[in-house]
Amino acid sequence: MKIILILLYNLLWLIVYILIFPYILIKRKTIPGEWEERLGIYNFDYSGNDKCVWIHGASLGEITAASQLAIRIKEKFPQRRIVISSMTVTGKERAMEIMKGMDNFVLLPFDFFPFVRKCVKKINPEVLILIETEIWPSLIFCCRKRGIKIILANGRLSDRIFRRYLKLRYISQRLFNQIDIFFPQSKEEEQKFLKLGIKKFKIKGIGSLKSDNSSPISLERSSFSIPTHKSVIVAGSVRKGEEEIIIKGFKALIGDFNETYLIIAPRHLSRVGDIENLLRKENLGYKKRTDGLSYNGESVLILDTIGELRNVYSIGDIAFIGGTLLPYGGHNLVEPAFFGLPILFGPYINNTKESAIELVKSGSAIIVANETEFKKTISNLLDNPGKRKKMGENSKQYIKQKSGVAEGYIKALEENSIL
C-alpha cells in the first residue's frame, strides 16, 4: 500500500512537471544556479565520501530555529560533514549568513522522486533532520529506502493541517511511521503526534529550538537614524489587516506620547505599498529602511528588508508580534525576549500557544485584543518605566531558563545511536 501511495503522489508530480516544463526551461536559462538545484543537480558529490548530517528547513524562520542545533553538532562532531538545505533562496542565504562553517548550502529539489533520488545520492546523508513542518513524502520514502535515519526537529502541525492528517490518518500514519524520532516543540504538539498514532517511545519532549537560537546581534539606533530619546515600538511580522489596527493605534498613541516612534515590519514585502498608503491616509510621516535616509521628523520606519527583524528588536523599547490580532495563528513570540523587551501580541496564537502562555505567566508579555487595547497597554508601559523594565527582565530570564534545547536534542540523538 505504501508503494502505491508514493506512486500516486509522484504521478501527480509528473503531471505538474509536464505542465510547467516550458517555465522550467526558461528559468534554467535565466537563473541556472537556483533551478539546477531545484531539479536535484548540485555542483558537489559526496556519494563516495563518509556520510553526513543533512538539516532541512523551509525558509527564514525554520533555518534560524535550526541554527544553534547545526552549530552545536558541528562543534561536537567537527569531522561530520553538515549540509543545510532550504526551500527558498532567502532561507539559503540566511543559512550561509548565520551557520558559517557548514560544508554546503543548497535548495531542496521539488519532491518528485527522480529529482529527490539524485539529491539524496549526492548529499549521501547518514541522518536527515527536518525542521518543524517539512514533511515531504518522496524525500522521506527515498531516505528510508537507503537506510537513512529521519528526525523531525521542533515538530509542529498547525490546527488546520492536524485536522487534515487526522481525517487521512490511514495515509498519514504510514508517512509518519517512517520517521525515527520526533522532537515536538511543545506538549500540545506532542499530543497531536500521539493522536496521529505515533508511538510514544519515538517522541522526545525537550523543548523549542526557537528559544535556543544562535544569538541575535544588537544594533545601534544611529544606523537607522532614529533619535536616541525616542520610545521605539517594533511591530514585527505584521499581516494583512493588522497594519491598519497598528497604525491607527499608534496615531492615537502619539497624541499623548509625541516622542514615540514605530518600526513596522510586514511579514510579506508585497504589503509595503499598502502600508505606505495607510500611513499617508493617517498623515503620518515615514521612511523605508531601503531609502537609507536620515531622520527628518518622521514617526514611522517601514522595515522593507528580509532577515533583519530579529536584530531590529534590539533597538526597541516595546515589541508587538503580528499574525496574532487576526486569525493567522501567530509567529515567533520569543525573539524580542533575547533583548529584554516587554512583548505584546493578540489572541490568535494557535501556532505558538505554549510559548504564549509561558510568556504571559512569566510576566514577560501581555495580550492585546484590538486597537484600543494596543494603545492603552503601550500607554501604560510608557507611563510606567518600572513596569516596562520588570517585564524586560522577565523576558531575559525566560530565555535563560529555556536555553540548552539544542544540547538536549544532541544528547537524545547520541543515546539513540544516531549521532
C-alpha positions in Angstrom: 0.0 0.0 0.0 2.9 2.4 0.9 4.4 1.8 -2.6 1.0 2.5 -4.3 0.5 5.7 -2.4 4.0 7.1 -3.2 3.5 6.1 -6.9 0.2 8.0 -7.0 1.8 11.0 -5.3 4.6 11.0 -7.8 2.1 10.7 -10.7 0.7 14.0 -9.6 4.1 15.5 -9.5 4.8 14.1 -13.0 1.6 15.9 -14.3 2.7 19.1 -12.7 6.2 18.8 -14.1 4.9 18.3 -17.6 2.6 21.3 -17.3 5.4 23.6 -16.1 8.2 22.2 -18.2 8.4 25.2 -20.5 8.6 27.5 -17.5 11.4 25.4 -16.0 13.4 25.6 -19.3 13.2 29.4 -19.2 14.2 29.5 -15.5 17.2 27.2 -16.1 18.5 29.7 -18.7 17.8 32.9 -16.7 18.8 31.7 -13.2 20.6 28.4 -13.8 22.2 28.1 -10.4 18.9 28.1 -8.5 16.9 26.0 -10.9 19.6 23.3 -11.3 19.3 22.8 -7.5 15.5 22.6 -7.7 16.0 19.7 -10.1 18.4 17.9 -7.7 21.5 18.9 -9.7 24.3 20.0 -7.3 27.9 21.1 -8.1 29.3 18.6 -5.5 29.1 14.9 -5.0 29.6 13.3 -1.5 28.4 9.9 -2.7 31.9 8.4 -2.4 32.7 10.0 1.0 31.7 9.4 4.6 28.0 10.1 5.2 26.9 13.4 6.6 24.2 15.2 8.6 21.6 16.9 6.5 19.5 19.6 8.1 16.5 21.0 6.1 14.3 24.0 6.9 11.7 25.6 4.8 12.8 29.3 4.9 14.0 32.1 7.3 12.1 31.1 10.4 13.0 27.4 10.3 16.6 28.0 9.3 17.0 30.4 12.2 15.5 27.9 14.6 17.9 25.2 13.3 21.0 27.3 13.5 22.0 26.6 17.1 21.5 22.8 16.6 23.6 22.8 13.4 26.4 24.8 15.1 26.4 22.6 18.2 26.6 19.4 16.1 29.5 20.8 14.1 31.3 21.8 17.3 30.8 18.4 18.9 31.5 16.4 15.8 33.9 18.5 13.7 34.6 15.5 11.5 31.0 15.2 10.4 30.1 16.9 7.1 26.9 19.0 7.5 24.7 20.1 4.6 22.0 22.7 5.1 19.0 22.9 2.7 16.1 25.3 2.3 13.0 25.7 0.1 13.8 29.3 -0.6 16.7 31.4 -1.8 16.3 33.7 1.2 16.4 30.7 3.5 19.6 29.5 1.9 21.2 33.0 2.1 20.2 33.2 5.7 21.8 29.8 6.5 25.0 30.9 4.8 25.0 34.1 7.0 24.3 32.5 10.4 25.8 29.0 10.0 29.3 29.7 8.9 31.5 26.6 8.9 28.9 24.2 7.5 30.0 22.2 4.5 27.4 23.1 1.9 24.2 25.1 1.4 21.6 24.0 -1.2 18.0 24.4 -2.2 15.8 21.3 -1.8 14.5 20.0 -5.1 10.9 19.5 -6.0 9.5 16.5 -4.2 9.4 14.4 -7.4 11.2 11.0 -7.0 13.7 11.3 -9.8 14.9 14.7 -8.5 14.9 13.7 -4.9 16.8 10.5 -5.6 19.6 12.4 -7.4 19.8 14.9 -4.5 19.9 12.2 -1.8 22.6 10.3 -3.7 24.8 13.5 -4.0 24.4 14.5 -0.3 24.7 10.9 1.0 23.4 11.6 4.5 23.6 9.3 7.5 20.8 11.3 9.1 18.2 13.8 7.8 16.9 16.4 10.3 13.7 18.0 9.1 12.6 21.2 10.9 9.1 21.9 12.0 6.6 21.0 9.2 8.9 19.9 6.4 7.3 16.5 5.8 7.9 15.6 2.1 6.7 12.1 1.1 9.2 11.4 -1.7 12.1 12.7 0.3 11.2 10.6 3.4 10.5 7.5 1.2 13.8 7.8 -0.6 15.8 8.3 2.6 14.1 5.4 4.3 14.9 3.1 1.3 18.6 4.0 1.7 18.6 3.3 5.5 18.9 7.0 6.4 17.7 7.9 9.9 15.0 10.6 9.8 14.3 13.1 12.5 11.6 15.7 12.9 13.0 18.5 15.0 11.0 21.3 16.5 8.0 19.5 15.2 4.8 21.4 14.7 1.4 20.9 13.0 -1.0 23.8 12.6 -4.5 23.0 13.7 -5.7 23.0 10.1 -3.0 20.6 8.9 -3.5 18.4 12.0 -7.3 18.0 11.3 -6.4 17.1 7.7 -3.9 14.5 8.8 -6.4 13.2 11.3 -9.1 12.7 8.6 -6.5 10.9 6.5 -4.9 9.0 9.4 -4.7 5.8 7.4 -2.3 7.5 5.0 -0.6 10.0 7.3 0.3 7.3 9.9 2.2 5.4 7.2 4.1 8.6 6.3 4.9 9.5 9.9 5.9 5.9 10.9 8.9 6.3 8.6 10.3 9.0 10.9 12.6 7.6 13.6 12.4 10.4 16.2 10.1 13.3 16.8 11.1 16.4 18.8 7.8 18.3 19.2 8.3 21.9 20.2 5.6 21.8 22.9 3.4 19.5 24.9 0.4 20.4 22.8 2.3 19.3 19.6 3.3 16.1 21.3 -0.3 15.3 21.9 -1.1 15.9 18.2 1.5 13.4 17.1 0.3 10.8 19.7 -3.3 11.2 18.3 -1.9 10.5 14.8 -0.7 7.2 16.0 3.0 7.9 16.6 4.5 5.5 19.1 5.3 7.3 22.4 8.9 5.9 22.5 9.6 7.8 19.3 8.7 11.2 20.9 11.2 13.2 22.8 9.7 16.3 24.6 12.7 18.5 25.1 11.5 22.0 24.0 11.5 24.5 21.2 14.7 25.3 19.3 13.3 28.9 18.8 14.1 29.7 22.4 17.7 28.4 21.8 18.6 30.2 18.6 22.1 31.4 17.8 22.3 34.8 19.5 20.9 37.7 17.6 23.0 40.8 17.1 22.4 44.1 18.9 22.2 47.1 16.6 22.6 50.8 17.2 19.8 53.3 16.6 22.2 55.5 14.8 22.4 53.0 12.0 18.6 53.6 11.4 18.9 57.4 12.0 16.4 57.2 14.9 17.0 59.8 17.7 18.1 58.1 21.0 15.4 59.9 23.0 12.5 58.3 21.1 10.5 55.5 22.6 10.6 52.8 19.9 7.8 50.3 19.3 8.8 47.4 17.0 5.8 45.7 15.3 7.1 42.6 13.7 5.7 40.0 11.3 2.6 42.2 10.7 0.0 40.6 8.4 -2.7 42.0 6.1 -5.5 43.6 8.0 -3.3 44.2 11.1 -1.4 47.1 9.6 -4.4 49.4 9.9 -5.1 48.4 13.5 -1.5 49.1 14.5 -1.2 52.3 12.5 -4.4 53.8 13.9 -3.5 52.6 17.4 -0.1 54.3 17.0 -1.6 57.5 15.7 -3.9 57.7 18.8 -0.8 57.0 21.0 1.3 59.8 19.7 -1.4 62.3 20.7 -0.3 61.6 24.3 3.3 60.5 23.7 4.7 62.5 20.8 8.2 61.2 21.3 7.2 57.7 20.2 8.5 56.0 17.1 7.1 53.0 15.2 9.1 50.4 13.3 6.6 48.3 11.3 7.9 45.1 9.7 5.4 43.4 7.3 5.5 39.6 7.2 5.5 39.8 3.4 7.2 42.6 1.5 4.4 42.7 -1.0 2.4 44.6 1.7 4.9 47.6 1.8 2.9 49.6 -0.8 -0.4 49.1 1.2 1.3 50.2 4.4 2.6 53.4 2.7 -1.0 54.2 1.6 -2.3 53.7 5.1 0.4 56.0 6.6 -0.3 58.7 4.0 -4.1 58.3 4.8 -3.3 58.9 8.5 -0.9 61.8 7.7 2.0 60.0 9.4 5.5 60.8 8.1 7.5 57.7 7.3 10.6 56.4 5.6 11.6 52.9 4.4 14.7 51.1 5.6 15.9 50.7 2.0 15.7 54.5 1.4 18.7 54.9 3.7 17.5 58.4 4.7 18.5 60.5 7.7 15.9 61.3 10.4 13.6 64.0 9.0 10.9 64.2 11.7 9.1 61.1 10.6 7.2 58.9 13.1 7.4 55.6 11.3 10.1 53.3 9.7 8.9 50.6 7.4 11.3 47.7 7.6 11.3 46.6 4.0 14.2 44.1 4.2 14.4 40.4 4.7 16.1 38.6 7.6 16.7 41.8 9.7 13.8 41.8 12.1 15.2 39.6 14.9 18.1 42.0 15.3 16.0 45.1 14.9 14.2 44.2 18.2 17.4 45.3 19.9 16.7 49.0 19.2 13.1 48.8 20.5 11.6 49.6 23.9 8.4 47.6 23.4 7.7 44.8 20.9 4.4 43.7 19.2 4.3 40.4 17.3 1.9 40.2 14.3 -0.1 37.4 12.9 -2.0 37.4 16.3 -4.6 40.2 16.0 -6.4 38.3 13.2 -6.7 34.5 12.8 -3.3 33.8 11.2 -2.0 31.7 14.2 1.0 33.9 15.2 4.7 34.0 14.6 7.8 33.8 16.7 7.0 35.4 20.0 10.3 34.7 21.6 12.8 36.8 19.5 12.2 40.1 21.4 12.9 38.4 24.7 16.6 37.9 23.8 16.9 41.7 24.1 14.8 42.0 27.3 11.7 43.7 25.7 8.2 43.7 27.0 6.2 41.7 24.5 2.6 42.3 23.2 0.6 40.0 21.0 -3.0 39.4 20.0 -5.3 36.4 21.0 -4.7 34.3 17.8 -1.7 32.3 18.9 -2.6 28.7 17.8 0.9 28.2 16.2 2.7 29.4 19.3 0.3 28.6 22.1 2.7 27.1 24.6 5.3 29.9 24.4 2.4 32.5 24.5 1.1 31.0 27.8 4.6 30.8 29.3 5.5 34.4 28.3 2.3 35.7 29.9 2.7 33.6 33.0 6.3 34.7 33.4 5.3 38.4 33.3 7.1 39.0 30.0 4.1 39.5 27.8 0.6 41.0 27.6 -2.2 40.0 25.3 -4.0 42.9 23.4 -7.2 42.1 21.5 -7.7 45.2 19.4 -6.6 48.8 18.5 -7.9 50.2 21.8 -6.1 47.6 24.0 -2.9 48.1 21.8 -2.9 51.8 22.5 -4.0 51.5 26.2 -1.3 48.9 27.0 1.5 50.7 25.4 0.4 54.0 27.1 0.6 52.2 30.4 4.0 50.8 29.7 5.3 54.2 28.6 3.9 55.8 31.7 5.4 53.1 34.0 9.1 52.6 33.1 9.5 50.4 36.2 6.9 48.0 34.9 8.5 48.1 31.5 11.9 47.3 33.0 10.5 44.4 35.1 8.8 42.9 32.0 12.1 43.1 30.1 14.0 41.4 33.0 11.3 38.7 33.0 11.9 38.2 29.2 15.6 37.7 29.6 15.0 35.3 32.5 12.6 33.3 30.3 15.2 32.9 27.6 17.8 31.9 30.2 15.5 29.2 31.5 14.8 27.9 28.0 18.4 27.6 26.9 20.1 24.3 26.3 17.4 22.8 24.0 19.9 22.1 21.2 22.2 20.2 23.6 19.2 18.2 24.7 18.5 17.2 21.1 22.1 16.1 20.6 22.1 14.1 23.8 18.9 12.3 22.7 20.3 11.6 19.3 23.5 10.2 20.8 21.5 8.0 23.2 19.6 6.6 20.2 22.9 5.9 18.3 22.0 8.4 15.6 25.0 10.8 16.2 
